């Protein structure tokens, strides 16, 4: 309530909350008993009364989302909560299949639909980048080094380096500069 009165827009969150995963033993559906649903509605109404502009409803049965949505005046945003919320959200890492490690496959939420498998593309791109850096083919001077000193500044820099006891730097630059 203090945040809202301080001018900060706050979105509430009921059902499975990420900070509770360790306490409840993982990604487990919430609101699976009548008493749990009454408690969820009470929490959501308290958040609404505190001034939240919307409520995220996560990992609850669709009928629970319908009940919450019916009782609230603010929009509900479902994540793993069925089709009866005012809107929907998914974590884009899951939606795009960004994480391709086998461990992530085991812990991805059951409700998440993958629209792509970009994790394998990302992994391949990172491997190619690593290899090109190790081979010395990236970055190339021709294609990936667009910044330069004009000829007068290059010559001045070598003199200034040499005069400031940076003789090794001056020697290296002298070898690298076009003659």
MODELLER restraints for C-alpha pairs under 7 A, 6 or more apart:
rsr = mdl.restraints
at = mdl.atoms
rsr.add(forms.Gaussian(group=physical.xy_distance, feature=features.Distance(at['CA:1:A'], at['CA:50:A']), mean=4.73, stdev=0.5))
rsr.add(forms.Gaussian(group=physical.xy_distance, feature=features.Distance(at['CA:1:A'], at['CA:51:A']), mean=6.35, stdev=0.5))
rsr.add(forms.Gaussian(group=physical.xy_distance, feature=features.Distance(at['CA:4:A'], at['CA:10:A']), mean=6.46, stdev=0.5))
rsr.add(forms.Gaussian(group=physical.xy_distance, feature=features.Distance(at['CA:4:A'], at['CA:51:A']), mean=6.02, stdev=0.5))
rsr.add(forms.Gaussian(group=physical.xy_distance, feature=features.Distance(at['CA:9:A'], at['CA:53:A']), mean=6.89, stdev=0.5))
rsr.add(forms.Gaussian(group=physical.xy_distance, feature=features.Distance(at['CA:10:A'], at['CA:52:A']), mean=4.98, stdev=0.5))
rsr.add(forms.Gaussian(group=physical.xy_distance, feature=features.Distance(at['CA:10:A'], at['CA:53:A']), mean=6.25, stdev=0.5))
rsr.add(forms.Gaussian(group=physical.xy_distance, feature=features.Distance(at['CA:11:A'], at['CA:52:A']), mean=5.13, stdev=0.5))
rsr.add(forms.Gaussian(group=physical.xy_distance, feature=features.Distance(at['CA:11:A'], at['CA:53:A']), mean=5.70, stdev=0.5))
rsr.add(forms.Gaussian(group=physical.xy_distance, feature=features.Distance(at['CA:11:A'], at['CA:54:A']), mean=5.05, stdev=0.5))
rsr.add(forms.Gaussian(group=physical.xy_distance, feature=features.Distance(at['CA:11:A'], at['CA:55:A']), mean=5.59, stdev=0.5))
rsr.add(forms.Gaussian(group=physical.xy_distance, feature=features.Distance(at['CA:12:A'], at['CA:47:A']), mean=5.97, stdev=0.5))
rsr.add(forms.Gaussian(group=physical.xy_distance, feature=features.Distance(at['CA:12:A'], at['CA:52:A']), mean=5.78, stdev=0.5))
rsr.add(forms.Gaussian(group=physical.xy_distance, feature=features.Distance(at['CA:12:A'], at['CA:54:A']), mean=6.22, stdev=0.5))
rsr.add(forms.Gaussian(group=physical.xy_distance, feature=features.Distance(at['CA:12:A'], at['CA:55:A']), mean=4.43, stdev=0.5))
rsr.add(forms.Gaussian(group=physical.xy_distance, feature=features.Distance(at['CA:12:A'], at['CA:56:A']), mean=6.00, stdev=0.5))
rsr.add(forms.Gaussian(group=physical.xy_distance, feature=features.Distance(at['CA:13:A'], at['CA:55:A']), mean=5.33, stdev=0.5))
rsr.add(forms.Gaussian(group=physical.xy_distance, feature=features.Distance(at['CA:13:A'], at['CA:56:A']), mean=4.49, stdev=0.5))
rsr.add(forms.Gaussian(group=physical.xy_distance, feature=features.Distance(at['CA:13:A'], at['CA:57:A']), mean=6.04, stdev=0.5))
rsr.add(forms.Gaussian(group=physical.xy_distance, feature=features.Distance(at['CA:14:A'], at['CA:40:A']), mean=6.54, stdev=0.5))
rsr.add(forms.Gaussian(group=physical.xy_distance, feature=features.Distance(at['CA:14:A'], at['CA:44:A']), mean=6.46, stdev=0.5))
rsr.add(forms.Gaussian(group=physical.xy_distance, feature=features.Distance(at['CA:14:A'], at['CA:56:A']), mean=6.23, stdev=0.5))
rsr.add(forms.Gaussian(group=physical.xy_distance, feature=features.Distance(at['CA:14:A'], at['CA:57:A']), mean=5.20, stdev=0.5))
rsr.add(forms.Gaussian(group=physical.xy_distance, feature=features.Distance(at['CA:14:A'], at['CA:58:A']), mean=6.42, stdev=0.5))
rsr.add(forms.Gaussian(group=physical.xy_distance, feature=features.Distance(at['CA:15:A'], at['CA:30:A']), mean=5.34, stdev=0.5))
rsr.add(forms.Gaussian(group=physical.xy_distance, feature=features.Distance(at['CA:15:A'], at['CA:31:A']), mean=6.83, stdev=0.5))
rsr.add(forms.Gaussian(group=physical.xy_distance, feature=features.Distance(at['CA:15:A'], at['CA:40:A']), mean=6.80, stdev=0.5))
rsr.add(forms.Gaussian(group=physical.xy_distance, feature=features.Distance(at['CA:15:A'], at['CA:57:A']), mean=5.73, stdev=0.5))
rsr.add(forms.Gaussian(group=physical.xy_distance, feature=features.Distance(at['CA:15:A'], at['CA:58:A']), mean=4.97, stdev=0.5))
rsr.add(forms.Gaussian(group=physical.xy_distance, feature=features.Distance(at['CA:15:A'], at['CA:59:A']), mean=6.07, stdev=0.5))
rsr.add(forms.Gaussian(group=physical.xy_distance, feature=features.Distance(at['CA:15:A'], at['CA:60:A']), mean=6.16, stdev=0.5))
rsr.add(forms.Gaussian(group=physical.xy_distance, feature=features.Distance(at['CA:16:A'], at['CA:29:A']), mean=6.77, stdev=0.5))
rsr.add(forms.Gaussian(group=physical.xy_distance, feature=features.Distance(at['CA:16:A'], at['CA:30:A']), mean=6.07, stdev=0.5))
rsr.add(forms.Gaussian(group=physical.xy_distance, feature=features.Distance(at['CA:16:A'], at['CA:58:A']), mean=5.22, stdev=0.5))
rsr.add(forms.Gaussian(group=physical.xy_distance, feature=features.Distance(at['CA:16:A'], at['CA:59:A']), mean=5.63, stdev=0.5))
rsr.add(forms.Gaussian(group=physical.xy_distance, feature=features.Distance(at['CA:21:A'], at['CA:27:A']), mean=6.12, stdev=0.5))
rsr.add(forms.Gaussian(group=physical.xy_distance, feature=features.Distance(at['CA:29:A'], at['CA:59:A']), mean=4.88, stdev=0.5))
rsr.add(forms.Gaussian(group=physical.xy_distance, feature=features.Distance(at['CA:29:A'], at['CA:60:A']), mean=5.39, stdev=0.5))
rsr.add(forms.Gaussian(group=physical.xy_distance, feature=features.Distance(at['CA:30:A'], at['CA:59:A']), mean=6.10, stdev=0.5))
rsr.add(forms.Gaussian(group=physical.xy_distance, feature=features.Distance(at['CA:30:A'], at['CA:60:A']), mean=5.09, stdev=0.5))
rsr.add(forms.Gaussian(group=physical.xy_distance, feature=features.Distance(at['CA:31:A'], at['CA:37:A']), mean=4.81, stdev=0.5))
rsr.add(forms.Gaussian(group=physical.xy_distance, feature=features.Distance(at['CA:31:A'], at['CA:40:A']), mean=6.89, stdev=0.5))
rsr.add(forms.Gaussian(group=physical.xy_distance, feature=features.Distance(at['CA:31:A'], at['CA:60:A']), mean=5.70, stdev=0.5))
rsr.add(forms.Gaussian(group=physical.xy_distance, feature=features.Distance(at['CA:31:A'], at['CA:64:A']), mean=6.84, stdev=0.5))
rsr.add(forms.Gaussian(group=physical.xy_distance, feature=features.Distance(at['CA:37:A'], at['CA:64:A']), mean=6.63, stdev=0.5))
rsr.add(forms.Gaussian(group=physical.xy_distance, feature=features.Distance(at['CA:41:A'], at['CA:68:A']), mean=5.83, stdev=0.5))
rsr.add(forms.Gaussian(group=physical.xy_distance, feature=features.Distance(at['CA:44:A'], at['CA:55:A']), mean=6.97, stdev=0.5))
rsr.add(forms.Gaussian(group=physical.xy_distance, feature=features.Distance(at['CA:45:A'], at['CA:72:A']), mean=6.60, stdev=0.5))
rsr.add(forms.Gaussian(group=physical.xy_distance, feature=features.Distance(at['CA:48:A'], at['CA:74:A']), mean=6.92, stdev=0.5))
rsr.add(forms.Gaussian(group=physical.xy_distance, feature=features.Distance(at['CA:53:A'], at['CA:74:A']), mean=6.05, stdev=0.5))
rsr.add(forms.Gaussian(group=physical.xy_distance, feature=features.Distance(at['CA:54:A'], at['CA:74:A']), mean=5.14, stdev=0.5))
rsr.add(forms.Gaussian(group=physical.xy_distance, feature=features.Distance(at['CA:54:A'], at['CA:75:A']), mean=4.89, stdev=0.5))
rsr.add(forms.Gaussian(group=physical.xy_distance, feature=features.Distance(at['CA:54:A'], at['CA:76:A']), mean=5.78, stdev=0.5))
rsr.add(forms.Gaussian(group=physical.xy_distance, feature=features.Distance(at['CA:55:A'], at['CA:75:A']), mean=6.45, stdev=0.5))
rsr.add(forms.Gaussian(group=physical.xy_distance, feature=features.Distance(at['CA:55:A'], at['CA:76:A']), mean=4.88, stdev=0.5))
rsr.add(forms.Gaussian(group=physical.xy_distance, feature=features.Distance(at['CA:55:A'], at['CA:77:A']), mean=6.12, stdev=0.5))
rsr.add(forms.Gaussian(group=physical.xy_distance, feature=features.Distance(at['CA:56:A'], at['CA:76:A']), mean=5.74, stdev=0.5))
rsr.add(forms.Gaussian(group=physical.xy_distance, feature=features.Distance(at['CA:56:A'], at['CA:77:A']), mean=4.59, stdev=0.5))
rsr.add(forms.Gaussian(group=physical.xy_distance, feature=features.Distance(at['CA:56:A'], at['CA:78:A']), mean=5.89, stdev=0.5))
rsr.add(forms.Gaussian(group=physical.xy_distance, feature=features.Distance(at['CA:57:A'], at['CA:65:A']), mean=6.89, stdev=0.5))
rsr.add(forms.Gaussian(group=physical.xy_distance, feature=features.Distance(at['CA:57:A'], at['CA:76:A']), mean=6.53, stdev=0.5))
rsr.add(forms.Gaussian(group=physical.xy_distance, feature=features.Distance(at['CA:57:A'], at['CA:77:A']), mean=5.91, stdev=0.5))
rsr.add(forms.Gaussian(group=physical.xy_distance, feature=features.Distance(at['CA:57:A'], at['CA:78:A']), mean=4.92, stdev=0.5))
rsr.add(forms.Gaussian(group=physical.xy_distance, feature=features.Distance(at['CA:57:A'], at['CA:79:A']), mean=6.32, stdev=0.5))
rsr.add(forms.Gaussian(group=physical.xy_distance, feature=features.Distance(at['CA:57:A'], at['CA:81:A']), mean=6.44, stdev=0.5))
rsr.add(forms.Gaussian(group=physical.xy_distance, feature=features.Distance(at['CA:58:A'], at['CA:78:A']), mean=5.96, stdev=0.5))
rsr.add(forms.Gaussian(group=physical.xy_distance, feature=features.Distance(at['CA:58:A'], at['CA:79:A']), mean=4.84, stdev=0.5))
rsr.add(forms.Gaussian(group=physical.xy_distance, feature=features.Distance(at['CA:58:A'], at['CA:80:A']), mean=5.66, stdev=0.5))
rsr.add(forms.Gaussian(group=physical.xy_distance, feature=features.Distance(at['CA:58:A'], at['CA:81:A']), mean=5.64, stdev=0.5))
rsr.add(forms.Gaussian(group=physical.xy_distance, feature=features.Distance(at['CA:59:A'], at['CA:79:A']), mean=6.45, stdev=0.5))
rsr.add(forms.Gaussian(group=physical.xy_distance, feature=features.Distance(at['CA:59:A'], at['CA:80:A']), mean=4.67, stdev=0.5))
rsr.add(forms.Gaussian(group=physical.xy_distance, feature=features.Distance(at['CA:59:A'], at['CA:81:A']), mean=5.13, stdev=0.5))
rsr.add(forms.Gaussian(group=physical.xy_distance, feature=features.Distance(at['CA:60:A'], at['CA:80:A']), mean=6.83, stdev=0.5))
rsr.add(forms.Gaussian(group=physical.xy_distance, feature=features.Distance(at['CA:60:A'], at['CA:81:A']), mean=4.91, stdev=0.5))
rsr.add(forms.Gaussian(group=physical.xy_distance, feature=features.Distance(at['CA:61:A'], at['CA:81:A']), mean=5.72, stdev=0.5))
rsr.add(forms.Gaussian(group=physical.xy_distance, feature=features.Distance(at['CA:61:A'], at['CA:82:A']), mean=6.68, stdev=0.5))
rsr.add(forms.Gaussian(group=physical.xy_distance, feature=features.Distance(at['CA:62:A'], at['CA:81:A']), mean=5.30, stdev=0.5))
rsr.add(forms.Gaussian(group=physical.xy_distance, feature=features.Distance(at['CA:62:A'], at['CA:82:A']), mean=4.34, stdev=0.5))
rsr.add(forms.Gaussian(group=physical.xy_distance, feature=features.Distance(at['CA:62:A'], at['CA:83:A']), mean=6.62, stdev=0.5))
rsr.add(forms.Gaussian(group=physical.xy_distance, feature=features.Distance(at['CA:62:A'], at['CA:84:A']), mean=6.39, stdev=0.5))
rsr.add(forms.Gaussian(group=physical.xy_distance, feature=features.Distance(at['CA:65:A'], at['CA:81:A']), mean=6.18, stdev=0.5))
rsr.add(forms.Gaussian(group=physical.xy_distance, feature=features.Distance(at['CA:65:A'], at['CA:84:A']), mean=5.91, stdev=0.5))
rsr.add(forms.Gaussian(group=physical.xy_distance, feature=features.Distance(at['CA:65:A'], at['CA:85:A']), mean=6.09, stdev=0.5))
rsr.add(forms.Gaussian(group=physical.xy_distance, feature=features.Distance(at['CA:66:A'], at['CA:84:A']), mean=5.10, stdev=0.5))
rsr.add(forms.Gaussian(group=physical.xy_distance, feature=features.Distance(at['CA:66:A'], at['CA:85:A']), mean=6.70, stdev=0.5))
rsr.add(forms.Gaussian(group=physical.xy_distance, feature=features.Distance(at['CA:69:A'], at['CA:76:A']), mean=6.05, stdev=0.5))
rsr.add(forms.Gaussian(group=physical.xy_distance, feature=features.Distance(at['CA:69:A'], at['CA:85:A']), mean=6.23, stdev=0.5))
rsr.add(forms.Gaussian(group=physical.xy_distance, feature=features.Distance(at['CA:75:A'], at['CA:86:A']), mean=5.45, stdev=0.5))
rsr.add(forms.Gaussian(group=physical.xy_distance, feature=features.Distance(at['CA:76:A'], at['CA:85:A']), mean=5.14, stdev=0.5))
rsr.add(forms.Gaussian(group=physical.xy_distance, feature=features.Distance(at['CA:76:A'], at['CA:86:A']), mean=5.00, stdev=0.5))
rsr.add(forms.Gaussian(group=physical.xy_distance, feature=features.Distance(at['CA:76:A'], at['CA:87:A']), mean=6.42, stdev=0.5))
rsr.add(forms.Gaussian(group=physical.xy_distance, feature=features.Distance(at['CA:77:A'], at['CA:85:A']), mean=5.56, stdev=0.5))
rsr.add(forms.Gaussian(group=physical.xy_distance, feature=features.Distance(at['CA:77:A'], at['CA:86:A']), mean=5.81, stdev=0.5))
rsr.add(forms.Gaussian(group=physical.xy_distance, feature=features.Distance(at['CA:77:A'], at['CA:87:A']), mean=4.66, stdev=0.5))
rsr.add(forms.Gaussian(group=physical.xy_distance, feature=features.Distance(at['CA:77:A'], at['CA:88:A']), mean=5.19, stdev=0.5))
rsr.add(forms.Gaussian(group=physical.xy_distance, feature=features.Distance(at['CA:77:A'], at['CA:89:A']), mean=6.70, stdev=0.5))
rsr.add(forms.Gaussian(group=physical.xy_distance, feature=features.Distance(at['CA:78:A'], at['CA:85:A']), mean=5.32, stdev=0.5))
rsr.add(forms.Gaussian(group=physical.xy_distance, feature=features.Distance(at['CA:78:A'], at['CA:87:A']), mean=6.18, stdev=0.5))
rsr.add(forms.Gaussian(group=physical.xy_distance, feature=features.Distance(at['CA:78:A'], at['CA:88:A']), mean=4.77, stdev=0.5))
rsr.add(forms.Gaussian(group=physical.xy_distance, feature=features.Distance(at['CA:78:A'], at['CA:89:A']), mean=6.22, stdev=0.5))
rsr.add(forms.Gaussian(group=physical.xy_distance, feature=features.Distance(at['CA:79:A'], at['CA:88:A']), mean=6.12, stdev=0.5))
rsr.add(forms.Gaussian(group=physical.xy_distance, feature=features.Distance(at['CA:79:A'], at['CA:89:A']), mean=5.47, stdev=0.5))
rsr.add(forms.Gaussian(group=physical.xy_distance, feature=features.Distance(at['CA:79:A'], at['CA:90:A']), mean=6.02, stdev=0.5))
rsr.add(forms.Gaussian(group=physical.xy_distance, feature=features.Distance(at['CA:80:A'], at['CA:111:A']), mean=5.08, stdev=0.5))
rsr.add(forms.Gaussian(group=physical.xy_distance, feature=features.Distance(at['CA:93:A'], at['CA:99:A']), mean=6.62, stdev=0.5))
rsr.add(forms.Gaussian(group=physical.xy_distance, feature=features.Distance(at['CA:94:A'], at['CA:108:A']), mean=6.98, stdev=0.5))
rsr.add(forms.Gaussian(group=physical.xy_distance, feature=features.Distance(at['CA:94:A'], at['CA:112:A']), mean=6.69, stdev=0.5))
rsr.add(forms.Gaussian(group=physical.xy_distance, feature=features.Distance(at['CA:94:A'], at['CA:114:A']), mean=6.50, stdev=0.5))
rsr.add(forms.Gaussian(group=physical.xy_distance, feature=features.Distance(at['CA:95:A'], at['CA:112:A']), mean=6.64, stdev=0.5))
rsr.add(forms.Gaussian(group=physical.xy_distance, feature=features.Distance(at['CA:95:A'], at['CA:113:A']), mean=6.07, stdev=0.5))
rsr.add(forms.Gaussian(group=physical.xy_distance, feature=features.Distance(at['CA:95:A'], at['CA:114:A']), mean=4.61, stdev=0.5))
rsr.add(forms.Gaussian(group=physical.xy_distance, feature=features.Distance(at['CA:95:A'], at['CA:115:A']), mean=5.72, stdev=0.5))
rsr.add(forms.Gaussian(group=physical.xy_distance, feature=features.Distance(at['CA:96:A'], at['CA:114:A']), mean=5.83, stdev=0.5))
rsr.add(forms.Gaussian(group=physical.xy_distance, feature=features.Distance(at['CA:96:A'], at['CA:115:A']), mean=5.65, stdev=0.5))
rsr.add(forms.Gaussian(group=physical.xy_distance, feature=features.Distance(at['CA:96:A'], at['CA:116:A']), mean=4.74, stdev=0.5))
rsr.add(forms.Gaussian(group=physical.xy_distance, feature=features.Distance(at['CA:96:A'], at['CA:117:A']), mean=5.87, stdev=0.5))
rsr.add(forms.Gaussian(group=physical.xy_distance, feature=features.Distance(at['CA:96:A'], at['CA:118:A']), mean=6.01, stdev=0.5))
rsr.add(forms.Gaussian(group=physical.xy_distance, feature=features.Distance(at['CA:97:A'], at['CA:114:A']), mean=5.93, stdev=0.5))
rsr.add(forms.Gaussian(group=physical.xy_distance, feature=features.Distance(at['CA:97:A'], at['CA:116:A']), mean=5.71, stdev=0.5))
rsr.add(forms.Gaussian(group=physical.xy_distance, feature=features.Distance(at['CA:97:A'], at['CA:117:A']), mean=4.42, stdev=0.5))
rsr.add(forms.Gaussian(group=physical.xy_distance, feature=features.Distance(at['CA:97:A'], at['CA:118:A']), mean=5.54, stdev=0.5))
rsr.add(forms.Gaussian(group=physical.xy_distance, feature=features.Distance(at['CA:97:A'], at['CA:119:A']), mean=5.47, stdev=0.5))
rsr.add(forms.Gaussian(group=physical.xy_distance, feature=features.Distance(at['CA:98:A'], at['CA:117:A']), mean=6.49, stdev=0.5))
rsr.add(forms.Gaussian(group=physical.xy_distance, feature=features.Distance(at['CA:98:A'], at['CA:118:A']), mean=5.13, stdev=0.5))
rsr.add(forms.Gaussian(group=physical.xy_distance, feature=features.Distance(at['CA:98:A'], at['CA:119:A']), mean=3.77, stdev=0.5))
rsr.add(forms.Gaussian(group=physical.xy_distance, feature=features.Distance(at['CA:99:A'], at['CA:119:A']), mean=4.92, stdev=0.5))
rsr.add(forms.Gaussian(group=physical.xy_distance, feature=features.Distance(at['CA:100:A'], at['CA:119:A']), mean=4.84, stdev=0.5))
rsr.add(forms.Gaussian(group=physical.xy_distance, feature=features.Distance(at['CA:100:A'], at['CA:120:A']), mean=6.04, stdev=0.5))
rsr.add(forms.Gaussian(group=physical.xy_distance, feature=features.Distance(at['CA:132:A'], at['CA:138:A']), mean=5.26, stdev=0.5))
rsr.add(forms.Gaussian(group=physical.xy_distance, feature=features.Distance(at['CA:139:A'], at['CA:145:A']), mean=6.94, stdev=0.5))
rsr.add(forms.Gaussian(group=physical.xy_distance, feature=features.Distance(at['CA:158:A'], at['CA:170:A']), mean=4.93, stdev=0.5))
rsr.add(forms.Gaussian(group=physical.xy_distance, feature=features.Distance(at['CA:158:A'], at['CA:173:A']), mean=6.84, stdev=0.5))
rsr.add(forms.Gaussian(group=physical.xy_distance, feature=features.Distance(at['CA:158:A'], at['CA:174:A']), mean=6.89, stdev=0.5))
rsr.add(forms.Gaussian(group=physical.xy_distance, feature=features.Distance(at['CA:161:A'], at['CA:167:A']), mean=6.36, stdev=0.5))
rsr.add(forms.Gaussian(group=physical.xy_distance, feature=features.Distance(at['CA:161:A'], at['CA:169:A']), mean=6.77, stdev=0.5))
rsr.add(forms.Gaussian(group=physical.xy_distance, feature=features.Distance(at['CA:161:A'], at['CA:170:A']), mean=5.44, stdev=0.5))
rsr.add(forms.Gaussian(group=physical.xy_distance, feature=features.Distance(at['CA:162:A'], at['CA:170:A']), mean=5.61, stdev=0.5))
